[in-house]
Structures are given as structure tokens and as C-alpha cells.
Amino acid sequence: MKIFITICFILFCSLQTAAQNITVSQLSKLGEGSIAEVQENLTKNNWFFYNAEDETENKFGNAKFVFDVPNFNPKEALGKYFITYYYSTNLGSSAIDIIFKHTPLYDSLNKQMETLGYKLKDSKTKDGNIIKIYKHRGNIIEVTIPPNFEGLNVYKFLFTSKSSYKKLSN
């Protein structure tokens, strides 16, 4: 029984580490690509496409991916890693976000942002969360921090250009 528990723990840790290997630079670059480029790059790194919504006149289109779950069921979403690619061919804009529950990935992404020179430029609250907006050159990262006391809350990092961010915010 101890061996089984040890193997499960090692497997769980390896999945956590694999998802954490995605970097701020990779996410920023992905957000600049086409939907096909995003899908191909994520698929190479064990992410699976599971849903898309078409662009409309009033709404960005999107494609959603989940990490390491080929037969994803949204009802079993707890504890997973998600990436959503947003695009508007009408506005010439795109962005990408990653959503997750695990604090080690949050810490890792924050350290990478600091190393790359991102600076905190603004903050606010929205829907019970703290929103921090970081800028570096023409790039923006919006970080959503949930309250600490509710088990279903998730961290969210949105990566986009300054011009796309303005269009997404409207």
C-alpha cells in the first residue's frame, strides 16, 4: 500500500512540474500567434484542445485547452490547468490566459515576470478578487488573485499586448 501511495504521489508531482514548465515568455509568444499555431504548440507540450467559441461582432472568439487530460470532462475540472486563447480577426487582437489552483506555479510565474522586467502599474478588485496589471515594453500581464479561503478559486494570468488589452477591456 505504501508503494502505491508513493507512486501516486510521484505521478501527481510530475504532472504538477510538467505544467509548471510553461514559461512567461512562452505564454506571451503564444498569445501573439494564430489559433493554429497555438494549438500546434500546446499539443506538442501535452495540452489537449477541448472547446472553442466562434468570434461574433460583440465577443472575442476563443479556443480552450487543458493540460494532460485527453478525455477532459468539465465536471471534473477541479485542480486542472487551463489555457484559453482569445482572438478577434475583426479587431486584429489576441490574448492568452492560463488558469490554475496551485500556488507553486503562481510563485514561479511571478519570479519569471520580475526577472523579465515586468513592473506593477495598476491594481483593482473585481468579483471578489484582486487584479494586478504588470507592464513591460508593449506587453501586459493581468494577474487575478483569488481569496485564500474558498477552495474553488483559481489564479489567472492573462498575457497580451498593450493594444489588444485595451480592446479586450471594452
N, CA, C and O of each residue as an XYZ file, in Angstrom:
680
protein
N       0.819     -1.191      0.000
C       0.000      0.000      0.000
C       0.868      1.263      0.000
O       0.549      2.241     -0.677
N       1.970      1.236      0.765
C       2.862      2.390      0.794
C       3.456      2.656     -0.588
O       3.611      3.805     -1.000
N       3.784      1.576     -1.294
C       4.359      1.721     -2.626
C       3.339      2.379     -3.555
O       3.684      3.274     -4.328
N       2.093      1.936     -3.479
C       1.037      2.512     -4.311
C       0.871      4.006     -4.030
O       0.776      4.803     -4.962
N       0.836      4.380     -2.780
C       0.687      5.785     -2.401
C       1.890      6.582     -2.877
O       1.734      7.699     -3.371
N       3.083      6.027     -2.737
C       4.301      6.704     -3.189
C       4.268      6.919     -4.700
O       4.605      8.002     -5.180
N       3.867      5.902     -5.446
C       3.785      6.011     -6.906
C       2.763      7.075     -7.302
O       3.024      7.876     -8.199
N       1.600      7.090     -6.642
C       0.576      8.107     -6.931
C       1.103      9.502     -6.636
O       0.853     10.436     -7.398
N       1.825      9.647     -5.541
C       2.377     10.951     -5.174
C       3.404     11.414     -6.213
O       3.393     12.578     -6.616
N       4.277     10.526     -6.642
C       5.292     10.859     -7.644
C       4.622     11.242     -8.963
O       5.035     12.205     -9.609
N       3.597     10.498     -9.367
C       2.873     10.810    -10.595
C       2.220     12.185    -10.490
O       2.313     12.984    -11.422
N       1.565     12.466     -9.377
C       0.927     13.767     -9.158
C       1.964     14.881     -9.229
O       1.726     15.895     -9.885
N       3.096     14.718     -8.576
C       4.151     15.743     -8.579
C       4.715     15.963     -9.978
O       5.018     17.093    -10.360
N       4.856     14.883    -10.739
C       5.405     15.034    -12.089
C       4.438     15.797    -12.984
O       4.874     16.587    -13.822
N       3.136     15.578    -12.826
C       2.157     16.347    -13.595
C       2.210     17.816    -13.200
O       2.134     18.695    -14.059
N       2.340     18.083    -11.907
C       2.430     19.462    -11.437
C       3.654     20.131    -12.043
O       3.565     21.256    -12.535
N       4.774     19.464    -12.013
C       6.021     20.025    -12.511
C       5.939     20.265    -14.013
O       6.402     21.293    -14.507
N       5.347     19.312    -14.741
C       5.248     19.463    -16.188
C       4.433     20.698    -16.559
O       4.832     21.456    -17.443
N       3.314     20.908    -15.904
C       2.500     22.088    -16.200
C       3.241     23.356    -15.818
O       3.050     24.402    -16.438
N       4.083     23.266    -14.803
C       4.816     24.434    -14.348
C       5.988     24.765    -15.266
O       6.594     25.825    -15.117
N       6.318     23.903    -16.196
C       7.431     24.164    -17.101
C       7.079     25.183    -18.180
O       7.966     25.610    -18.919
N       5.838     25.578    -18.293
C       5.472     26.604    -19.264
C       5.908     27.946    -18.698
O       5.681     28.240    -17.525
N       6.527     28.746    -19.528
C       7.139     29.982    -19.039
C       6.342     31.218    -19.443
O       5.485     31.167    -20.326
N       6.642     32.315    -18.782
C       6.045     33.602    -19.117
C       6.361     33.947    -20.570
O       5.482     34.401    -21.302
N       7.594     33.739    -20.990
C       7.982     34.038    -22.378
C       7.185     33.200    -23.372
O       6.730     33.716    -24.393
N       7.013     31.908    -23.082
C       6.247     31.036    -23.974
C       4.791     31.485    -24.057
O       4.217     31.538    -25.144
N       4.197     31.808    -22.915
C       2.803     32.237    -22.907
C       2.624     33.555    -23.653
O       1.659     33.721    -24.399
N       3.545     34.487    -23.458
C       3.472     35.769    -24.165
C       3.562     35.559    -25.671
O       2.806     36.157    -26.437
N       4.484     34.713    -26.084
C       4.673     34.443    -27.513
C       3.457     33.708    -28.100
O       3.037     34.005    -29.219
N       2.899     32.761    -27.357
C       1.716     32.042    -27.832
C       0.566     33.002    -28.113
O      -0.141     32.857    -29.110
N       0.380     33.981    -27.232
C      -0.712     34.930    -27.379
C      -0.632     35.765    -28.633
O      -1.628     36.367    -29.037
N       0.533     35.818    -29.261
C       0.724     36.597    -30.487
C       0.467     35.774    -31.744
O       0.395     36.334    -32.838
N       0.328     34.458    -31.611
C       0.192     33.583    -32.765
C      -1.244     33.416    -33.221
O      -2.175     33.957    -32.625
N      -1.400     32.655    -34.290
C      -2.735     32.321    -34.799
C      -3.292     31.154    -33.984
O      -2.572     30.517    -33.215
N      -4.560     30.891    -34.160
C      -5.186     29.789    -33.425
C      -4.529     28.452    -33.787
O      -4.374     27.587    -32.925
N      -4.144     28.279    -35.047
C      -3.477     27.045    -35.473
C      -2.109     26.907    -34.807
O      -1.739     25.819    -34.365
N      -1.359     28.007    -34.735
C      -0.037     27.970    -34.094
C      -0.161     27.663    -32.603
O       0.634     26.901    -32.053
N      -1.153     28.253    -31.956
C      -1.376     27.989    -30.530
C      -1.684     26.518    -30.323
O      -1.099     25.876    -29.451
N      -2.600     25.979    -31.118
C      -2.978     24.566    -30.986
C      -1.785     23.643    -31.213
O      -1.584     22.700    -30.448
N      -1.003     23.897    -32.239
C       0.151     23.039    -32.529
C       1.194     23.098    -31.417
O       1.719     22.065    -31.002
N       1.496     24.306    -30.933
C       2.492     24.440    -29.867
C       2.028     23.810    -28.565
O       2.815     23.151    -27.886
N       0.781     23.997    -28.210
C       0.287     23.410    -26.964
C       0.203     21.885    -27.057
O       0.523     21.184    -26.098
N      -0.225     21.379    -28.207
C      -0.325     19.932    -28.385
C       1.040     19.256    -28.211
O       1.123     18.161    -27.656
N       2.100     19.902    -28.681
C       3.458     19.362    -28.522
C       3.846     19.243    -27.048
O       4.695     18.430    -26.686
N       3.211     20.067    -26.197
C       3.560     20.101    -24.776
C       2.496     19.465    -23.884
O       2.344     19.843    -22.722
N       1.762     18.497    -24.435
C       0.819     17.687    -23.667
C      -0.426     18.461    -23.213
O      -1.008     18.144    -22.176
N      -0.835     19.481    -23.991
C      -2.090     20.177    -23.764
C      -3.084     19.652    -24.791
O      -2.703     19.340    -25.920
N      -4.354     19.552    -24.411
C      -5.373     18.998    -25.286
C      -6.482     20.022    -25.522
O      -6.993     20.635    -24.585
N      -6.842     20.193    -26.792
C      -7.941     21.079    -27.171
C      -9.237     20.436    -26.711
O      -9.431     19.236    -26.907
N     -10.143     21.225    -26.093
C     -11.427     20.647    -25.717
C     -12.641     21.489    -26.071
O     -13.757     20.976    -25.992
N     -12.490     22.756    -26.460
C     -13.676     23.545    -26.764
C     -13.272     24.831    -27.477
O     -12.165     25.337    -27.294
N     -14.193     25.353    -28.298
C     -13.963     26.643    -28.953
C     -15.292     27.362    -29.107
O     -16.351     26.740    -29.189
N     -15.212     28.680    -29.145
C     -16.373     29.521    -29.415
C     -16.000     30.474    -30.542
O     -14.919     31.062    -30.537
N     -16.894     30.621    -31.500
C     -16.643     31.494    -32.638
C     -16.676     32.958    -32.223
O     -17.372     33.345    -31.285
N     -15.920     33.741    -32.933
C     -15.959     35.191    -32.760
C     -17.297     35.722    -33.268
O     -17.818     35.260    -34.283
N     -17.836     36.691    -32.553
C     -19.029     37.388    -33.021
C     -18.699     38.874    -33.107
O     -17.587     39.293    -32.784
N     -19.653     39.647    -33.535
C     -19.442     41.078    -33.636
C     -19.153     41.707    -32.273
O     -18.414     42.687    -32.179
N     -19.739     41.138    -31.221
C     -19.618     41.705    -29.873
C     -18.718     40.922    -28.932
O     -18.554     41.307    -27.775
N     -18.136     39.836    -29.404
C     -17.387     38.961    -28.499
C     -16.179     38.339    -29.200
O     -16.255     37.921    -30.356
N     -15.072     38.290    -28.477
C     -13.884     37.606    -28.983
C     -14.187     36.118    -29.127
O     -14.966     35.561    -28.354
N     -13.574     35.480    -30.114
C     -13.626     34.034    -30.211
C     -12.600     33.457    -29.253
O     -11.737     34.182    -28.758
N     -12.684     32.147    -28.982
C     -11.680     31.543    -28.112
C     -11.545     30.059    -28.387
O     -12.429     29.422    -28.961
N     -10.413     29.531    -27.959
C     -10.145     28.099    -28.000
C      -9.581     27.726    -26.639
O      -8.697     28.406    -26.118
N     -10.096     26.640    -26.064
C      -9.707     26.245    -24.715
C      -8.935     24.928    -24.753
O      -9.229     24.022    -25.534
N      -7.928     24.865    -23.869
C      -7.053     23.700    -23.784
C      -6.908     23.306    -22.319
O      -6.972     24.152    -21.427
N      -6.714     22.027    -22.086
C      -6.489     21.533    -20.727
C      -5.188     20.731    -20.732
O      -4.855     20.083    -21.724
N      -4.467     20.779    -19.631
C      -3.183     20.098    -19.548
C      -3.349     18.634    -19.174
O      -4.001     18.312    -18.181
N      -2.759     17.745    -19.968
C      -2.580     16.332    -19.664
C      -3.870     15.564    -19.389
O      -3.861     14.614    -18.607
N      -4.981     15.959    -20.017
C      -6.243     15.243    -19.832
C      -6.891     15.058    -21.201
O      -7.723     15.873    -21.601
N      -6.523     13.993    -21.930
C      -7.018     13.818    -23.296
C      -8.542     13.670    -23.384
O      -9.140     14.107    -24.368
N      -9.168     13.076    -22.396
C     -10.629     12.889    -22.406
C     -11.266     13.778    -21.357
O     -11.989     13.302    -20.482
N     -10.996     15.066    -21.445
C     -11.430     16.026    -20.429
C     -12.941     16.083    -20.281
O     -13.678     16.090    -21.267
N     -13.389     16.122    -19.034
C     -14.791     16.300    -18.685
C     -14.884     17.549    -17.817
O     -14.337     17.559    -16.715
N     -15.562     18.608    -18.277
C     -15.622     19.854    -17.497
C     -16.146     19.669    -16.077
O     -15.832     20.476    -15.203
N     -16.936     18.629    -15.826
C     -17.454     18.380    -14.474
C     -16.357     17.913    -13.525
O     -16.541     17.915    -12.307
N     -15.219     17.513    -14.080
C     -14.085     17.049    -13.273
C     -12.944     18.055    -13.331
O     -11.777     17.665    -13.334
N     -13.259     19.324    -13.377
C     -12.272     20.375    -13.623
C     -11.391     20.703    -12.422
O     -10.346     21.329    -12.600
N     -11.756     20.319    -11.247
C     -11.032     20.708    -10.043
C      -9.552     20.332    -10.120
O      -9.204     19.178    -10.367
N      -8.701     21.314     -9.907
C      -7.270     21.059     -9.831
C      -6.548     20.969    -11.154
O      -5.378     20.586    -11.186
N      -7.199     21.307    -12.237
C      -6.580     21.200    -13.551
C      -5.948     22.520    -13.969
O      -6.146     23.554    -13.331
N      -5.186     22.461    -15.049
C      -4.571     23.635    -15.661
C      -5.281     23.898    -16.976
O      -5.459     22.980    -17.776
N      -5.691     25.144    -17.211
C      -6.411     25.516    -18.421
C      -5.711     26.670    -19.114
O      -5.165     27.562    -18.465
N      -5.732     26.644    -20.435
C      -5.279     27.778    -21.234
C      -6.416     28.126    -22.186
O      -7.014     27.249    -22.808
N      -6.705     29.424    -22.289
C      -7.693     29.913    -23.251
C      -7.012     30.941    -24.140
O      -6.390     31.890    -23.663
N      -7.144     30.731    -25.430
C      -6.638     31.670    -26.430
C      -7.830     32.489    -26.923
O      -8.825     31.925    -27.378
N      -7.733     33.811    -26.836
C      -8.780     34.725    -27.289
C      -8.315     35.405    -28.572
O      -7.139     35.746    -28.703
N      -9.235     35.605    -29.520
C      -8.846     36.259    -30.762
C     -10.018     37.050    -31.348
O     -11.186     36.718    -31.144
N      -9.672     38.082    -32.066
C     -10.645     38.844    -32.845
C      -9.980     39.222    -34.158
O      -9.103     40.086    -34.193
N     -10.397     38.577    -35.227
C      -9.864     38.942    -36.535
C     -10.394     40.308    -36.939
O      -9.725     41.046    -37.663
N     -11.600     40.650    -36.472
C     -12.183     41.973    -36.780
C     -11.348     43.098    -36.181
O     -11.151     44.131    -36.821
N     -10.852     42.907    -34.950
C     -10.078     43.944    -34.259
C      -8.566     43.754    -34.396
O      -7.793     44.632    -34.014
N      -8.148     42.616    -34.938
C      -6.715     42.342    -35.044
C      -6.067     42.180    -33.680
O      -4.958     42.663    -33.453
N      -6.760     41.498    -32.767
C      -6.272     41.354    -31.395
C      -6.284     39.904    -30.956
O      -7.061     39.088    -31.451
N      -5.399     39.604    -30.008
C      -5.374     38.266    -29.426
C      -4.771     38.335    -28.024
O      -4.088     39.294    -27.665
N      -5.045     37.293    -27.249
C      -4.516     37.182    -25.889
C      -4.593     35.723    -25.489
O      -5.266     34.919    -26.134
N      -3.899     35.397    -24.423
C      -3.943     34.036    -23.912
C      -3.934     34.104    -22.392
O      -3.255     34.945    -21.804
N      -4.697     33.208    -21.756
C      -4.626     33.155    -20.304
C      -4.424     31.731    -19.836
O      -4.760     30.773    -20.532
N      -3.873     31.612    -18.653
C      -3.714     30.321    -18.009
C      -4.396     30.417    -16.653
O      -4.219     31.391    -15.922
N      -5.177     29.395    -16.328
C      -5.935     29.343    -15.084
C      -5.534     28.072    -14.349
O      -5.443     27.003    -14.954
N      -5.294     28.185    -13.044
C      -4.835     27.047    -12.252
C      -5.066     27.318    -10.773
O      -5.375     28.445    -10.387
N      -4.917     26.285     -9.941
C      -5.132     26.404     -8.496
C      -3.843     26.374     -7.685
O      -3.861     26.739     -6.510
N      -2.761     25.964     -8.250
C      -1.573     25.616     -7.486
C      -0.624     26.796     -7.280
O      -0.148     27.406     -8.238
N      -0.364     27.099     -6.027
C       0.480     28.223     -5.650
C       1.908     28.129     -6.191
O       2.462     29.169     -6.547
N       2.543     26.956     -6.279
C       3.913     26.924     -6.821
C       4.016     27.486     -8.239
O       5.007     28.142     -8.561
N       3.027     27.249     -9.087
C       3.057     27.824    -10.437
C       2.878     29.336    -10.363
O       3.534     30.069    -11.104
N       2.015     29.809     -9.495
C       1.835     31.248     -9.289
C       3.170     31.885     -8.905
O       3.568     32.896     -9.483
N       3.859     31.294     -7.932
C       5.158     31.816     -7.486
C       6.183     31.812     -8.618
O       6.937     32.770     -8.786
N       6.204     30.730     -9.390
C       7.150     30.601    -10.494
C       6.905     31.671    -11.561
O       7.848     32.313    -12.022
N       5.653     31.863    -11.950
C       5.345     32.865    -12.969
C       5.683     34.269    -12.476
O       6.182     35.088    -13.248
N       5.420     34.557    -11.210
C       5.765     35.873    -10.649
C       7.272     36.117    -10.653
O       7.716     37.221    -10.966
N       8.053     35.113    -10.314
C       9.521     35.259    -10.332
C      10.017     35.502    -11.755
O      10.903     36.327    -11.977
N       9.446     34.783    -12.710
C       9.827     34.972    -14.114
C       9.482     36.381    -14.587
O      10.267     37.010    -15.298
N       8.306     36.877    -14.193
C       7.899     38.235    -14.585
C       8.887     39.262    -14.036
O       9.270     40.199    -14.736
N       9.292     39.084    -12.795
C      10.253     40.002    -12.180
C      11.583     39.971    -12.920
O      12.171     41.017    -13.196
N      12.055     38.770    -13.239
C      13.318     38.606    -13.961
C      13.261     39.262    -15.347
O      14.244     39.845    -15.805
N      12.112     39.164    -16.001
C      11.951     39.734    -17.341
C      11.736     41.247    -17.332
O      11.754     41.878    -18.389
N      11.534     41.831    -16.159
C      11.404     43.281    -16.060
C       9.980     43.813    -16.012
O       9.775     45.016    -16.171
N       8.992     42.954    -15.798
C       7.621     43.428    -15.661
C       7.486     44.208    -14.362
O       8.015     43.809    -13.324
N       6.765     45.333    -14.433
C       6.547     46.205    -13.276
C       5.053     46.359    -13.032
O       4.270     46.472    -13.976
N       4.664     46.361    -11.769
C       3.278     46.577    -11.386
C       2.884     48.010    -11.731
O       3.523     48.956    -11.270
N       1.836     48.178    -12.540
C       1.409     49.506    -12.978
C       0.039     49.891    -12.448
O      -0.271     51.080    -12.368
N      -0.794     48.919    -12.083
C      -2.137     49.235    -11.610
C      -2.686     48.026    -10.863
O      -2.205     46.903    -11.017
N      -3.716     48.288    -10.044
C      -4.403     47.203     -9.351
C      -5.826     47.631     -9.045
O      -6.129     48.822     -8.972
N      -6.696     46.643     -8.864
C      -8.099     46.899     -8.557
C      -8.706     45.619     -7.995
O      -8.041     44.584     -7.931
N      -9.954     45.693     -7.595
C     -10.681     44.487     -7.214
C     -11.792     44.264     -8.228
O     -12.330     45.209     -8.806
N     -12.126     42.991     -8.433
C     -13.203     42.643     -9.356
C     -13.747     41.272     -8.964
O     -12.989     40.311     -8.830
N     -15.035     41.191     -8.785
C     -15.702     39.929     -8.443
C     -15.074     39.253     -7.227
O     -14.984     38.025     -7.192
N     -14.639     40.019     -6.235
C     -14.058     39.459     -5.019
C     -12.600     39.078     -5.129
O     -12.040     38.524     -4.183
N     -11.971     39.357     -6.248
C     -10.560     39.036     -6.473
C      -9.735     40.314     -6.517
O     -10.277     41.405     -6.694
N      -8.429     40.176     -6.356
C      -7.502     41.285     -6.593
C      -6.950     41.115     -7.998
O      -6.518     40.027     -8.379
N      -6.966     42.199     -8.765
C      -6.429     42.195    -10.128
C      -5.192     43.092    -10.128
O      -5.269     44.260     -9.747
N      -4.041     42.537    -10.561
C      -2.802     43.305    -10.693
C      -2.441     43.370    -12.171
O      -2.524     42.372    -12.887
N      -2.040     44.556    -12.619
C      -1.673     44.736    -14.022
C      -0.196     45.102    -14.096
O       0.239     46.121    -13.561
N       0.565     44.242    -14.774
C       2.006     44.418    -14.937
C       2.290     44.781    -16.388
O       1.633     44.285    -17.303
N       3.275     45.651    -16.589
C       3.660     46.055    -17.943
C       5.166     45.912    -18.128
O       5.955     46.089    -17.200
N       5.524     45.587    -19.351
C       6.935     45.554    -19.770
C       6.950     45.795    -21.273
O       6.420     45.009    -22.059
N       7.571     46.902    -21.644
C       7.587     47.326    -23.050
C       6.150     47.388    -23.554
O       5.336     48.102    -22.968
N       5.811     46.672    -24.611
C       4.451     46.708    -25.154
C       3.562     45.581    -24.677
O       2.485     45.366    -25.233
N       3.998     44.847    -23.644
C       3.248     43.686    -23.168
C       2.591     43.952    -21.821
O       3.095     44.721    -21.002
N       1.463     43.301    -21.617
C       0.728     43.403    -20.359
C       0.438     42.000    -19.848
O       0.105     41.097    -20.615
N       0.571     41.838    -18.542
C       0.129     40.622    -17.876
C      -0.835     41.052    -16.777
O      -0.480     41.830    -15.892
N      -2.051     40.540    -16.846
C      -3.047     40.807    -15.811
C      -3.140     39.564    -14.937
O      -3.433     38.474    -15.428
N      -2.890     39.730    -13.643
C      -2.874     38.613    -12.697
C      -4.089     38.729    -11.783
O      -4.294     39.756    -11.136
N      -4.887     37.678    -11.736
C      -6.043     37.623    -10.854
C      -5.710     36.742     -9.667
O      -5.326     35.583     -9.820
N      -5.864     37.320     -8.470
C      -5.556     36.599     -7.231
C      -6.862     36.380     -6.478
O      -7.549     37.344     -6.140
N      -7.218     35.112     -6.209
C      -8.475     34.829     -5.510
C      -8.306     34.954     -3.994
O      -7.181     34.979     -3.496
N      -9.422     35.033     -3.261
C      -9.336     34.979     -1.798
C      -8.720     33.640     -1.366
O      -8.831     32.639     -2.074
N      -8.087     33.639     -0.223
C      -7.394     32.433      0.248
C      -8.304     31.377      0.853
O      -7.867     30.246      1.065
N      -9.547     31.710      1.135
C     -10.344     30.830      1.973
C     -11.426     30.039      1.262
O     -12.198     29.338      1.916
N     -11.502     30.129     -0.035
C     -12.509     29.378     -0.771
C     -11.809     28.385     -1.697
O     -11.039     28.784     -2.570
N     -12.075     27.101     -1.507
C     -11.358     26.042     -2.202
C     -11.535     25.980     -3.703
O     -10.729     25.336     -4.374
N     -12.548     26.615     -4.263
C     -12.791     26.530     -5.704
C     -12.150     27.666     -6.484
O     -12.260     27.697     -7.709
N     -11.500     28.580     -5.828
C     -10.913     29.737     -6.504
C      -9.619     29.377     -7.210
O      -8.904     28.456     -6.817
N      -9.336     30.142     -8.277
C      -8.164     29.865     -9.104
C      -7.390     31.143     -9.400
O      -7.942     32.243     -9.383
N      -6.096     30.970     -9.673
C      -5.261     32.059    -10.163
C      -5.465     32.146    -11.666
O      -5.761     31.154    -12.332
N      -5.300     33.366    -12.189
C      -5.411     33.555    -13.634
C      -4.366     34.572    -14.066
O      -4.237     35.637    -13.462
N      -3.622     34.238    -15.112
C      -2.651     35.134    -15.726
C      -3.087     35.346    -17.171
O      -3.201     34.385    -17.932
N      -3.331     36.597    -17.551
C      -3.697     36.957    -18.913
C      -2.502     37.644    -19.557
O      -1.964     38.600    -18.999
N      -2.078     37.165    -20.728
C      -0.927     37.688    -21.460
C      -1.414     38.299    -22.762
O      -2.108     37.646    -23.541
N      -1.045     39.573    -23.000
C      -1.458     40.236    -24.226
C      -0.593     41.466    -24.488
O       0.231     41.855    -23.660
N      -0.798     42.059    -25.641
C      -0.120     43.319    -25.955
C      -0.939     44.468    -25.379
O      -2.109     44.303    -25.031
N      -0.307     45.630    -25.286
C      -0.989     46.810    -24.764
C      -2.211     47.167    -25.624
O      -3.272     47.486    -25.088
N      -2.066     47.115    -26.941
C      -3.194     47.456    -27.825
C      -4.324     46.436    -27.729
O      -5.495     46.816    -27.735
N      -3.995     45.151    -27.639
C      -5.025     44.128    -27.506
C      -5.729     44.223    -26.153
O      -6.931     43.975    -26.055
N      -4.975     44.584    -25.107
C      -5.552     44.688    -23.762
C      -6.672     45.730    -23.749
O      -7.728     45.506    -23.156
N      -6.441     46.857    -24.398
C      -7.463     47.914    -24.461
C      -8.714     47.394    -25.162
O      -9.827     47.714    -24.745
N      -8.553     46.607    -26.206
C      -9.694     46.080    -26.955
C     -10.425     45.002    -26.149
O     -11.650     44.906    -26.209
N      -9.678     44.197    -25.402
C     -10.288     43.160    -24.557
C     -11.087     43.781    -23.419
O     -12.120     43.246    -23.017
N     -10.614     44.896    -22.905
C     -11.237     45.533    -21.746
C     -12.557     46.206    -22.091
O     -13.371     46.453    -21.202
N     -12.783     46.504    -23.356
C     -14.021     47.200    -23.753
C     -15.199     46.273    -23.833
O     -16.306     46.708    -24.153
